[in-house]
Amino acid sequence: MAIKSLSIRIEQEMLDKLHVVADYEGRSANSQILILIRDCIEQYEEKHGKIELGGDKKS
């Protein structure tokens, strides 16, 4: 699986708070974001069913 890069715009205060949470959890901000995304997808799939991806996605 290829690792992709994603750029986001985020307010400074929110970024600072993300760093506080990540530091508390002993993670980098990047790792913390990946965990939050994973948890979001898991919650979505619990409610709506497994997301099936087909074909070669190039996003």
CHARMM internal coordinates of N, CA and C (Angstrom, degrees):
IC EDIT
DIST 1 N 1 CA 1.4531
DIST 1 CA 1 C 1.5300
ANGL 1 N 1 CA 1 C 108.34
DIST 1 C 2 N 1.3036
ANGL 1 CA 1 C 2 N 115.59
DIHE 1 N 1 CA 1 C 2 N 128.50
DIST 2 N 2 CA 1.4623
ANGL 1 C 2 N 2 CA 121.03
DIHE 1 CA 1 C 2 N 2 CA -180.00
DIST 2 CA 2 C 1.5282
ANGL 2 N 2 CA 2 C 110.31
DIHE 1 C 2 N 2 CA 2 C -75.25
DIST 2 C 3 N 1.3058
ANGL 2 CA 2 C 3 N 115.83
DIHE 2 N 2 CA 2 C 3 N 145.76
DIST 3 N 3 CA 1.4560
ANGL 2 C 3 N 3 CA 121.58
DIHE 2 CA 2 C 3 N 3 CA 174.93
DIST 3 CA 3 C 1.5228
ANGL 3 N 3 CA 3 C 107.14
DIHE 2 C 3 N 3 CA 3 C -95.01
DIST 3 C 4 N 1.3188
ANGL 3 CA 3 C 4 N 115.98
DIHE 3 N 3 CA 3 C 4 N 124.79
DIST 4 N 4 CA 1.4601
ANGL 3 C 4 N 4 CA 122.46
DIHE 3 CA 3 C 4 N 4 CA -179.52
DIST 4 CA 4 C 1.5206
ANGL 4 N 4 CA 4 C 109.60
DIHE 3 C 4 N 4 CA 4 C -105.43
DIST 4 C 5 N 1.2918
ANGL 4 CA 4 C 5 N 115.83
DIHE 4 N 4 CA 4 C 5 N 158.09
DIST 5 N 5 CA 1.4584
ANGL 4 C 5 N 5 CA 122.89
DIHE 4 CA 4 C 5 N 5 CA 177.32
DIST 5 CA 5 C 1.5194
ANGL 5 N 5 CA 5 C 108.56
DIHE 4 C 5 N 5 CA 5 C -106.95
DIST 5 C 6 N 1.3291
ANGL 5 CA 5 C 6 N 116.28
DIHE 5 N 5 CA 5 C 6 N 142.04
DIST 6 N 6 CA 1.4578
ANGL 5 C 6 N 6 CA 122.03
DIHE 5 CA 5 C 6 N 6 CA 179.96
DIST 6 CA 6 C 1.5199
ANGL 6 N 6 CA 6 C 108.50
DIHE 5 C 6 N 6 CA 6 C -134.17
DIST 6 C 7 N 1.3011
ANGL 6 CA 6 C 7 N 116.36
DIHE 6 N 6 CA 6 C 7 N 128.22
DIST 7 N 7 CA 1.4597
ANGL 6 C 7 N 7 CA 121.46
DIHE 6 CA 6 C 7 N 7 CA 178.43
DIST 7 CA 7 C 1.5281
ANGL 7 N 7 CA 7 C 108.20
DIHE 6 C 7 N 7 CA 7 C -101.33
DIST 7 C 8 N 1.3308
ANGL 7 CA 7 C 8 N 116.74
DIHE 7 N 7 CA 7 C 8 N 136.28
DIST 8 N 8 CA 1.4674
ANGL 7 C 8 N 8 CA 120.06
DIHE 7 CA 7 C 8 N 8 CA 177.56
DIST 8 CA 8 C 1.5262
ANGL 8 N 8 CA 8 C 109.81
DIHE 7 C 8 N 8 CA 8 C -129.64
DIST 8 C 9 N 1.2967
ANGL 8 CA 8 C 9 N 115.49
DIHE 8 N 8 CA 8 C 9 N 156.90
DIST 9 N 9 CA 1.4577
ANGL 8 C 9 N 9 CA 122.00
DIHE 8 CA 8 C 9 N 9 CA 172.05
DIST 9 CA 9 C 1.5211
ANGL 9 N 9 CA 9 C 106.37
DIHE 8 C 9 N 9 CA 9 C -101.06
DIST 9 C 10 N 1.3308
ANGL 9 CA 9 C 10 N 116.33
DIHE 9 N 9 CA 9 C 10 N 132.35
DIST 10 N 10 CA 1.4546
ANGL 9 C 10 N 10 CA 120.52
DIHE 9 CA 9 C 10 N 10 CA -176.86
DIST 10 CA 10 C 1.5220
ANGL 10 N 10 CA 10 C 108.67
DIHE 9 C 10 N 10 CA 10 C -146.73
DIST 10 C 11 N 1.3208
ANGL 10 CA 10 C 11 N 115.70
DIHE 10 N 10 CA 10 C 11 N 138.74
DIST 11 N 11 CA 1.4623
ANGL 10 C 11 N 11 CA 120.18
DIHE 10 CA 10 C 11 N 11 CA 177.87
DIST 11 CA 11 C 1.5229
ANGL 11 N 11 CA 11 C 109.47
DIHE 10 C 11 N 11 CA 11 C -65.08
DIST 11 C 12 N 1.3213
ANGL 11 CA 11 C 12 N 116.36
DIHE 11 N 11 CA 11 C 12 N 146.83
DIST 12 N 12 CA 1.4616
ANGL 11 C 12 N 12 CA 121.68
DIHE 11 CA 11 C 12 N 12 CA -176.80
DIST 12 CA 12 C 1.5242
ANGL 12 N 12 CA 12 C 111.91
DIHE 11 C 12 N 12 CA 12 C -57.50
DIST 12 C 13 N 1.3308
ANGL 12 CA 12 C 13 N 117.43
DIHE 12 N 12 CA 12 C 13 N -42.23
DIST 13 N 13 CA 1.4671
ANGL 12 C 13 N 13 CA 120.33
DIHE 12 CA 12 C 13 N 13 CA -178.81
DIST 13 CA 13 C 1.5288
ANGL 13 N 13 CA 13 C 111.23
DIHE 12 C 13 N 13 CA 13 C -62.02
DIST 13 C 14 N 1.3307
ANGL 13 CA 13 C 14 N 116.55
DIHE 13 N 13 CA 13 C 14 N -42.48
DIST 14 N 14 CA 1.4608
ANGL 13 C 14 N 14 CA 120.16
DIHE 13 CA 13 C 14 N 14 CA 179.20
DIST 14 CA 14 C 1.5321
ANGL 14 N 14 CA 14 C 110.80
DIHE 13 C 14 N 14 CA 14 C -65.80
DIST 14 C 15 N 1.3201
ANGL 14 CA 14 C 15 N 116.45
DIHE 14 N 14 CA 14 C 15 N -40.33
DIST 15 N 15 CA 1.4631
ANGL 14 C 15 N 15 CA 120.55
DIHE 14 CA 14 C 15 N 15 CA 177.58
DIST 15 CA 15 C 1.5200
ANGL 15 N 15 CA 15 C 111.02
DIHE 14 C 15 N 15 CA 15 C -63.10
DIST 15 C 16 N 1.3191
ANGL 15 CA 15 C 16 N 116.30
DIHE 15 N 15 CA 15 C 16 N -43.53
DIST 16 N 16 CA 1.4673
ANGL 15 C 16 N 16 CA 119.96
DIHE 15 CA 15 C 16 N 16 CA 178.04
DIST 16 CA 16 C 1.5280
ANGL 16 N 16 CA 16 C 111.16
DIHE 15 C 16 N 16 CA 16 C -60.57
DIST 16 C 17 N 1.3276
ANGL 16 CA 16 C 17 N 116.66
DIHE 16 N 16 CA 16 C 17 N -41.92
DIST 17 N 17 CA 1.4658
ANGL 16 C 17 N 17 CA 120.60
DIHE 16 CA 16 C 17 N 17 CA 179.22
DIST 17 CA 17 C 1.5223
ANGL 17 N 17 CA 17 C 111.10
DIHE 16 C 17 N 17 CA 17 C -67.54
DIST 17 C 18 N 1.3333
ANGL 17 CA 17 C 18 N 117.14
DIHE 17 N 17 CA 17 C 18 N -37.37
DIST 18 N 18 CA 1.4592
ANGL 17 C 18 N 18 CA 120.77
DIHE 17 CA 17 C 18 N 18 CA 175.69
DIST 18 CA 18 C 1.5256
ANGL 18 N 18 CA 18 C 110.29
DIHE 17 C 18 N 18 CA 18 C -58.97
DIST 18 C 19 N 1.3211
ANGL 18 CA 18 C 19 N 116.73
DIHE 18 N 18 CA 18 C 19 N -43.41
DIST 19 N 19 CA 1.4604
ANGL 18 C 19 N 19 CA 120.53
DIHE 18 CA 18 C 19 N 19 CA 179.30
DIST 19 CA 19 C 1.5290
ANGL 19 N 19 CA 19 C 111.37
DIHE 18 C 19 N 19 CA 19 C -63.49
DIST 19 C 20 N 1.3255
ANGL 19 CA 19 C 20 N 117.78
DIHE 19 N 19 CA 19 C 20 N -37.49
DIST 20 N 20 CA 1.4677
ANGL 19 C 20 N 20 CA 120.83
DIHE 19 CA 19 C 20 N 20 CA 177.25
DIST 20 CA 20 C 1.5284
ANGL 20 N 20 CA 20 C 109.90
DIHE 19 C 20 N 20 CA 20 C -62.34
DIST 20 C 21 N 1.3310
ANGL 20 CA 20 C 21 N 116.85
DIHE 20 N 20 CA 20 C 21 N -46.97
DIST 21 N 21 CA 1.4679
ANGL 20 C 21 N 21 CA 121.22
DIHE 20 CA 20 C 21 N 21 CA -179.88
DIST 21 CA 21 C 1.5238
ANGL 21 N 21 CA 21 C 110.26
DIHE 20 C 21 N 21 CA 21 C -63.61
DIST 21 C 22 N 1.3218
ANGL 21 CA 21 C 22 N 116.75
DIHE 21 N 21 CA 21 C 22 N -45.72
DIST 22 N 22 CA 1.4669
ANGL 21 C 22 N 22 CA 120.81
DIHE 21 CA 21 C 22 N 22 CA -179.57
DIST 22 CA 22 C 1.5224
ANGL 22 N 22 CA 22 C 110.69
DIHE 21 C 22 N 22 CA 22 C -61.66
DIST 22 C 23 N 1.3215
ANGL 22 CA 22 C 23 N 117.60
DIHE 22 N 22 CA 22 C 23 N -44.59
DIST 23 N 23 CA 1.4676
ANGL 22 C 23 N 23 CA 120.91
DIHE 22 CA 22 C 23 N 23 CA 178.08
DIST 23 CA 23 C 1.5192
ANGL 23 N 23 CA 23 C 110.99
DIHE 22 C 23 N 23 CA 23 C -60.49
DIST 23 C 24 N 1.3232
ANGL 23 CA 23 C 24 N 116.79
DIHE 23 N 23 CA 23 C 24 N -42.80
DIST 24 N 24 CA 1.4610
ANGL 23 C 24 N 24 CA 121.10
DIHE 23 CA 23 C 24 N 24 CA 179.15
DIST 24 CA 24 C 1.5324
ANGL 24 N 24 CA 24 C 110.90
DIHE 23 C 24 N 24 CA 24 C -60.25
DIST 24 C 25 N 1.3229
ANGL 24 CA 24 C 25 N 116.52
DIHE 24 N 24 CA 24 C 25 N -38.83
DIST 25 N 25 CA 1.4559
ANGL 24 C 25 N 25 CA 121.97
DIHE 24 CA 24 C 25 N 25 CA -179.13
DIST 25 CA 25 C 1.5341
ANGL 25 N 25 CA 25 C 112.01
DIHE 24 C 25 N 25 CA 25 C -83.20
DIST 25 C 26 N 1.3315
ANGL 25 CA 25 C 26 N 117.41
DIHE 25 N 25 CA 25 C 26 N -4.30
DIST 26 N 26 CA 1.4563
ANGL 25 C 26 N 26 CA 121.26
DIHE 25 CA 25 C 26 N 26 CA -179.83
DIST 26 CA 26 C 1.5256
ANGL 26 N 26 CA 26 C 113.15
DIHE 25 C 26 N 26 CA 26 C 73.60
DIST 26 C 27 N 1.3177
ANGL 26 CA 26 C 27 N 115.49
DIHE 26 N 26 CA 26 C 27 N 33.16
DIST 27 N 27 CA 1.4619
ANGL 26 C 27 N 27 CA 120.92
DIHE 26 CA 26 C 27 N 27 CA -177.16
DIST 27 CA 27 C 1.5227
ANGL 27 N 27 CA 27 C 110.20
DIHE 26 C 27 N 27 CA 27 C -126.74
DIST 27 C 28 N 1.3197
ANGL 27 CA 27 C 28 N 115.19
DIHE 27 N 27 CA 27 C 28 N 163.37
DIST 28 N 28 CA 1.4622
ANGL 27 C 28 N 28 CA 120.48
DIHE 27 CA 27 C 28 N 28 CA 169.30
DIST 28 CA 28 C 1.5246
ANGL 28 N 28 CA 28 C 107.66
DIHE 27 C 28 N 28 CA 28 C -77.13
DIST 28 C 29 N 1.3196
ANGL 28 CA 28 C 29 N 115.67
DIHE 28 N 28 CA 28 C 29 N 163.62
DIST 29 N 29 CA 1.4632
ANGL 28 C 29 N 29 CA 119.54
DIHE 28 CA 28 C 29 N 29 CA 176.31
DIST 29 CA 29 C 1.5237
ANGL 29 N 29 CA 29 C 110.21
DIHE 28 C 29 N 29 CA 29 C -61.20
DIST 29 C 30 N 1.3280
ANGL 29 CA 29 C 30 N 117.15
DIHE 29 N 29 CA 29 C 30 N -39.72
DIST 30 N 30 CA 1.4583
ANGL 29 C 30 N 30 CA 121.26
DIHE 29 CA 29 C 30 N 30 CA 178.88
DIST 30 CA 30 C 1.5322
ANGL 30 N 30 CA 30 C 111.02
DIHE 29 C 30 N 30 CA 30 C -60.30
DIST 30 C 31 N 1.3245
ANGL 30 CA 30 C 31 N 117.01
DIHE 30 N 30 CA 30 C 31 N -47.47
DIST 31 N 31 CA 1.4659
ANGL 30 C 31 N 31 CA 120.55
DIHE 30 CA 30 C 31 N 31 CA 179.57
DIST 31 CA 31 C 1.5216
ANGL 31 N 31 CA 31 C 111.24
DIHE 30 C 31 N 31 CA 31 C -62.88
DIST 31 C 32 N 1.3203
ANGL 31 CA 31 C 32 N 116.43
DIHE 31 N 31 CA 31 C 32 N -39.02
DIST 32 N 32 CA 1.4622
ANGL 31 C 32 N 32 CA 120.12
DIHE 31 CA 31 C 32 N 32 CA 179.03
DIST 32 CA 32 C 1.5195
ANGL 32 N 32 CA 32 C 110.65
DIHE 31 C 32 N 32 CA 32 C -63.62
DIST 32 C 33 N 1.3231
ANGL 32 CA 32 C 33 N 117.27
DIHE 32 N 32 CA 32 C 33 N -42.46
DIST 33 N 33 CA 1.4664
ANGL 32 C 33 N 33 CA 121.24
DIHE 32 CA 32 C 33 N 33 CA 178.14
DIST 33 CA 33 C 1.5213
ANGL 33 N 33 CA 33 C 110.50
DIHE 32 C 33 N 33 CA 33 C -62.44
DIST 33 C 34 N 1.3261
ANGL 33 CA 33 C 34 N 117.52
DIHE 33 N 33 CA 33 C 34 N -42.78
DIST 34 N 34 CA 1.4742
ANGL 33 C 34 N 34 CA 120.37
DIHE 33 CA 33 C 34 N 34 CA 178.96
DIST 34 CA 34 C 1.5246
ANGL 34 N 34 CA 34 C 111.43
DIHE 33 C 34 N 34 CA 34 C -61.57
DIST 34 C 35 N 1.3196
ANGL 34 CA 34 C 35 N 117.05
DIHE 34 N 34 CA 34 C 35 N -38.88
DIST 35 N 35 CA 1.4669
ANGL 34 C 35 N 35 CA 120.42
DIHE 34 CA 34 C 35 N 35 CA 178.10
DIST 35 CA 35 C 1.5263
ANGL 35 N 35 CA 35 C 110.22
DIHE 34 C 35 N 35 CA 35 C -66.32
DIST 35 C 36 N 1.3208
ANGL 35 CA 35 C 36 N 117.10
DIHE 35 N 35 CA 35 C 36 N -41.96
DIST 36 N 36 CA 1.4622
ANGL 35 C 36 N 36 CA 120.19
DIHE 35 CA 35 C 36 N 36 CA 178.59
DIST 36 CA 36 C 1.5226
ANGL 36 N 36 CA 36 C 111.31
DIHE 35 C 36 N 36 CA 36 C -63.20
DIST 36 C 37 N 1.3223
ANGL 36 CA 36 C 37 N 116.93
DIHE 36 N 36 CA 36 C 37 N -40.86
DIST 37 N 37 CA 1.4647
ANGL 36 C 37 N 37 CA 120.63
DIHE 36 CA 36 C 37 N 37 CA 177.82
DIST 37 CA 37 C 1.5164
ANGL 37 N 37 CA 37 C 110.34
DIHE 36 C 37 N 37 CA 37 C -65.28
DIST 37 C 38 N 1.3274
ANGL 37 CA 37 C 38 N 117.56
DIHE 37 N 37 CA 37 C 38 N -45.33
DIST 38 N 38 CA 1.4718
ANGL 37 C 38 N 38 CA 121.28
DIHE 37 CA 37 C 38 N 38 CA 178.72
DIST 38 CA 38 C 1.5261
ANGL 38 N 38 CA 38 C 110.66
DIHE 37 C 38 N 38 CA 38 C -58.42
DIST 38 C 39 N 1.3477
ANGL 38 CA 38 C 39 N 116.53
DIHE 38 N 38 CA 38 C 39 N -45.70
DIST 39 N 39 CA 1.4667
ANGL 38 C 39 N 39 CA 120.39
DIHE 38 CA 38 C 39 N 39 CA 179.90
DIST 39 CA 39 C 1.5210
ANGL 39 N 39 CA 39 C 111.30
DIHE 38 C 39 N 39 CA 39 C -62.62
DIST 39 C 40 N 1.3185
ANGL 39 CA 39 C 40 N 117.03
DIHE 39 N 39 CA 39 C 40 N -39.20
DIST 40 N 40 CA 1.4641
ANGL 39 C 40 N 40 CA 121.57
DIHE 39 CA 39 C 40 N 40 CA 178.57
DIST 40 CA 40 C 1.5263
ANGL 40 N 40 CA 40 C 110.67
DIHE 39 C 40 N 40 CA 40 C -62.73
DIST 40 C 41 N 1.3253
ANGL 40 CA 40 C 41 N 116.76
DIHE 40 N 40 CA 40 C 41 N -44.91
DIST 41 N 41 CA 1.4677
ANGL 40 C 41 N 41 CA 120.98
DIHE 40 CA 40 C 41 N 41 CA 179.54
DIST 41 CA 41 C 1.5203
ANGL 41 N 41 CA 41 C 110.46
DIHE 40 C 41 N 41 CA 41 C -64.38
DIST 41 C 42 N 1.3305
ANGL 41 CA 41 C 42 N 117.41
DIHE 41 N 41 CA 41 C 42 N -42.45
DIST 42 N 42 CA 1.4710
ANGL 41 C 42 N 42 CA 120.67
DIHE 41 CA 41 C 42 N 42 CA 178.23
DIST 42 CA 42 C 1.5251
ANGL 42 N 42 CA 42 C 111.00
DIHE 41 C 42 N 42 CA 42 C -60.17
DIST 42 C 43 N 1.3331
ANGL 42 CA 42 C 43 N 117.10
DIHE 42 N 42 CA 42 C 43 N -43.53
DIST 43 N 43 CA 1.4668
ANGL 42 C 43 N 43 CA 120.54
DIHE 42 CA 42 C 43 N 43 CA 178.89
DIST 43 CA 43 C 1.5256
ANGL 43 N 43 CA 43 C 111.00
DIHE 42 C 43 N 43 CA 43 C -63.94
DIST 43 C 44 N 1.3234
ANGL 43 CA 43 C 44 N 116.73
DIHE 43 N 43 CA 43 C 44 N -41.55
DIST 44 N 44 CA 1.4619
ANGL 43 C 44 N 44 CA 120.83
DIHE 43 CA 43 C 44 N 44 CA 178.39
DIST 44 CA 44 C 1.5249
ANGL 44 N 44 CA 44 C 110.16
DIHE 43 C 44 N 44 CA 44 C -61.07
DIST 44 C 45 N 1.3301
ANGL 44 CA 44 C 45 N 116.27
DIHE 44 N 44 CA 44 C 45 N -46.71
DIST 45 N 45 CA 1.4663
ANGL 44 C 45 N 45 CA 120.08
DIHE 44 CA 44 C 45 N 45 CA -177.94
DIST 45 CA 45 C 1.5238
ANGL 45 N 45 CA 45 C 112.01
DIHE 44 C 45 N 45 CA 45 C -67.27
DIST 45 C 46 N 1.3295
ANGL 45 CA 45 C 46 N 118.10
DIHE 45 N 45 CA 45 C 46 N -32.84
DIST 46 N 46 CA 1.4660
ANGL 45 C 46 N 46 CA 119.88
DIHE 45 CA 45 C 46 N 46 CA 175.57
DIST 46 CA 46 C 1.5234
ANGL 46 N 46 CA 46 C 110.75
DIHE 45 C 46 N 46 CA 46 C -62.71
DIST 46 C 47 N 1.3104
ANGL 46 CA 46 C 47 N 117.00
DIHE 46 N 46 CA 46 C 47 N -37.49
DIST 47 N 47 CA 1.4576
ANGL 46 C 47 N 47 CA 121.76
DIHE 46 CA 46 C 47 N 47 CA -177.56
DIST 47 CA 47 C 1.5219
ANGL 47 N 47 CA 47 C 112.51
DIHE 46 C 47 N 47 CA 47 C -83.04
DIST 47 C 48 N 1.3493
ANGL 47 CA 47 C 48 N 117.34
DIHE 47 N 47 CA 47 C 48 N -38.97
DIST 48 N 48 CA 1.4647
ANGL 47 C 48 N 48 CA 121.17
DIHE 47 CA 47 C 48 N 48 CA -170.32
DIST 48 CA 48 C 1.5203
ANGL 48 N 48 CA 48 C 114.56
DIHE 47 C 48 N 48 CA 48 C -114.24
DIST 48 C 49 N 1.3168
ANGL 48 CA 48 C 49 N 118.01
DIHE 48 N 48 CA 48 C 49 N -4.23
DIST 49 N 49 CA 1.4544
ANGL 48 C 49 N 49 CA 120.58
DIHE 48 CA 48 C 49 N 49 CA -176.77
DIST 49 CA 49 C 1.5167
ANGL 49 N 49 CA 49 C 111.74
DIHE 48 C 49 N 49 CA 49 C 96.22
DIST 49 C 50 N 1.3101
ANGL 49 CA 49 C 50 N 114.59
DIHE 49 N 49 CA 49 C 50 N 162.29
DIST 50 N 50 CA 1.4552
ANGL 49 C 50 N 50 CA 121.39
DIHE 49 CA 49 C 50 N 50 CA -176.67
DIST 50 CA 50 C 1.5264
ANGL 50 N 50 CA 50 C 111.38
DIHE 49 C 50 N 50 CA 50 C -59.89
DIST 50 C 51 N 1.3019
ANGL 50 CA 50 C 51 N 115.84
DIHE 50 N 50 CA 50 C 51 N 136.48
DIST 51 N 51 CA 1.4584
ANGL 50 C 51 N 51 CA 121.81
DIHE 50 CA 50 C 51 N 51 CA 176.17
DIST 51 CA 51 C 1.5247
ANGL 51 N 51 CA 51 C 107.07
DIHE 50 C 51 N 51 CA 51 C -81.19
DIST 51 C 52 N 1.3121
ANGL 51 CA 51 C 52 N 115.75
DIHE 51 N 51 CA 51 C 52 N 119.37
DIST 52 N 52 CA 1.4676
ANGL 51 C 52 N 52 CA 121.16
DIHE 51 CA 51 C 52 N 52 CA 178.92
DIST 52 CA 52 C 1.5174
ANGL 52 N 52 CA 52 C 108.42
DIHE 51 C 52 N 52 CA 52 C -99.55
DIST 52 C 53 N 1.3218
ANGL 52 CA 52 C 53 N 115.94
DIHE 52 N 52 CA 52 C 53 N 122.99
DIST 53 N 53 CA 1.4550
ANGL 52 C 53 N 53 CA 121.07
DIHE 52 CA 52 C 53 N 53 CA 177.41
DIST 53 CA 53 C 1.5072
ANGL 53 N 53 CA 53 C 108.65
DIHE 52 C 53 N 53 CA 53 C -103.37
DIST 53 C 54 N 1.3054
ANGL 53 CA 53 C 54 N 116.76
DIHE 53 N 53 CA 53 C 54 N 131.87
DIST 54 N 54 CA 1.4498
ANGL 53 C 54 N 54 CA 120.41
DIHE 53 CA 53 C 54 N 54 CA -179.08
DIST 54 CA 54 C 1.5051
ANGL 54 N 54 CA 54 C 110.99
DIHE 53 C 54 N 54 CA 54 C -120.37
DIST 54 C 55 N 1.3047
ANGL 54 CA 54 C 55 N 114.76
DIHE 54 N 54 CA 54 C 55 N 147.99
DIST 55 N 55 CA 1.4565
ANGL 54 C 55 N 55 CA 120.47
DIHE 54 CA 54 C 55 N 55 CA 174.88
DIST 55 CA 55 C 1.5090
ANGL 55 N 55 CA 55 C 112.58
DIHE 54 C 55 N 55 CA 55 C 73.07
DIST 55 C 56 N 1.2990
ANGL 55 CA 55 C 56 N 114.91
DIHE 55 N 55 CA 55 C 56 N -166.02
DIST 56 N 56 CA 1.4571
ANGL 55 C 56 N 56 CA 123.42
DIHE 55 CA 55 C 56 N 56 CA -176.99
DIST 56 CA 56 C 1.5129
ANGL 56 N 56 CA 56 C 109.56
DIHE 55 C 56 N 56 CA 56 C -98.17
DIST 56 C 57 N 1.3280
ANGL 56 CA 56 C 57 N 117.45
DIHE 56 N 56 CA 56 C 57 N 99.86
DIST 57 N 57 CA 1.4617
ANGL 56 C 57 N 57 CA 122.09
DIHE 56 CA 56 C 57 N 57 CA 179.57
DIST 57 CA 57 C 1.5216
ANGL 57 N 57 CA 57 C 109.34
DIHE 56 C 57 N 57 CA 57 C -80.87
DIST 57 C 58 N 1.3242
ANGL 57 CA 57 C 58 N 116.76
DIHE 57 N 57 CA 57 C 58 N 134.04
DIST 58 N 58 CA 1.4585
ANGL 57 C 58 N 58 CA 121.11
DIHE 57 CA 57 C 58 N 58 CA -179.66
DIST 58 CA 58 C 1.5171
ANGL 58 N 58 CA 58 C 110.45
DIHE 57 C 58 N 58 CA 58 C -123.45
DIST 58 C 59 N 1.3207
ANGL 58 CA 58 C 59 N 117.68
DIHE 58 N 58 CA 58 C 59 N 48.64
DIST 59 N 59 CA 1.4609
ANGL 58 C 59 N 59 CA 120.70
DIHE 58 CA 58 C 59 N 59 CA -178.75
DIST 59 CA 59 C 1.5024
ANGL 59 N 59 CA 59 C 111.72
DIHE 58 C 59 N 59 CA 59 C -97.08
END
COOR INIT
IC SEED 1 N 1 CA 1 C
IC BUILD
